Amino acid sequence: MQIHSINTGLFKLDGGAMFGVVPKSMWQRVYAADDNNMCTWGMRCMLIEDGKQLILIDTGIGNKQDDKFFSHFYLHGNDTLQKSLATKGYSLDDVTDVILTHLHFDHCGGAIVRDGEKLIPAFKNATYWSNETHWINATQPNAREKASFLKENILPIQESGQLKFIEAKDNAVFNDNIHIKLVNGHTEGMMLPLINYNGNKILYCADLYPSPHHVSLPWIMAYDMQPLVTLNEKEKIMKEACDSNYTLFFEHDKDAECAKLVQTEKGIKVGEVFPLAMCN
């Protein structure tokens, strides 16, 4: 088994949205913003070589939207999903499984590509994995979350016949080395893969902890549908991660890939920050 960090590019989001009720006077000390209050974030996925399976977790934002859409997010950087896979010796066609933590556009946009007038799976040989609870939430979205669920990213997955559902429960089994933690604060039915690797447990944090700075309990994104649920989920998983020595893998921090949590006199804090490659 081998694991790899897969960078798919950088984008910008409003700092206030990313840090919620935390005032800028606090968050700007740890995460820089430009003159328009926009902060640069990564779209970091994970590739897992596990026997005959080549598993990709999330796919980034993709490139099929129009210029008006992308103008809101200031995409930049030299990394793309395809280029990053190639650096590991793989192509899109080699991927056997795509686990989509949730179906917000910056996590699943790369799952579907344009082929002329048609929208087709980017990974023609892969099974795409979601769960039924989240799928219903994404295809029948509430008015507040609707802009994050783009039908062109989602419906073609089902139409292709490549969609399967993981059981919508906490600690569902994906395979012998990957279990799924289910959380509902950010969006209903978000999946956090927990990977058993070389004696370590690595938690793919998705948008529960988009960066190490979001480990602190009140630092919750304004994008979260149920922030008090997120608060409780963060506290529960933080204790579990500290007690079981999880490695946290961050999808959105532009620099920090992984961290451990440590118990201190003032509570659980972020300890060592390090690249995923140190787990190999």
ZIFEN-V970383 format. One record per backbone hydrogen bond with DSSP energy under -1.0 kcal/mol. NH is the residue of the N-H (numbers start at 1). CO is the residue of the C=O. Records with the same first field share a line. If there is no record, write none. Layout:
NH: CO, CO
//
This chain:
2: 49
4: 47
6: 45
8: 43
10: 76
11: 41
12: 73
13: 39
15: 37
18: 14
19: 15
20: 16
22: 19
26: 23
27: 23
28: 24
29: 26
30: 27
31: 27
34: 38
37: 34
39: 13
41: 11
42: 252
43: 9
44: 251
45: 6
46: 57
47: 4
48: 55
49: 2
50: 53
53: 50
55: 48
56: 97
57: 46
58: 99
59: 107
70: 66
71: 67
72: 69
73: 70
74: 70
76: 10
84: 80
85: 81
86: 82
87: 83
88: 85
89: 86
90: 85
94: 91
95: 92
96: 54
97: 54
98: 127
99: 56
100: 129
105: 148
107: 104
108: 104
109: 105
110: 60
111: 108
113: 120
115: 118
118: 115
120: 113
122: 111
126: 123
127: 96
128: 162
129: 98
130: 164
135: 131
136: 132
137: 133
138: 134
139: 135
140: 136
146: 142
148: 145
153: 150
155: 151
157: 154
159: 155
160: 156
161: 158
164: 128
166: 130
169: 167
171: 180
172: 169, 180
174: 178
175: 178
179: 194
180: 172
181: 192
183: 190
190: 183, 187
191: 101
192: 181
194: 179
195: 202
196: 177
197: 200
200: 197
202: 195
203: 247
204: 193
205: 249
208: 205
214: 211
215: 212
219: 216
220: 218
222: 17
224: 221
225: 186
226: 185
230: 226
231: 227
232: 228
233: 229
234: 230
235: 231
236: 232
237: 233
238: 234
239: 235
240: 236
241: 237
242: 238
243: 239
244: 240
246: 241
247: 201
248: 259
249: 203
250: 257
252: 210
253: 210
258: 274
259: 248
260: 272
262: 269
264: 267
267: 264
269: 262
271: 260
274: 258
278: 275
279: 276
280: 277
//
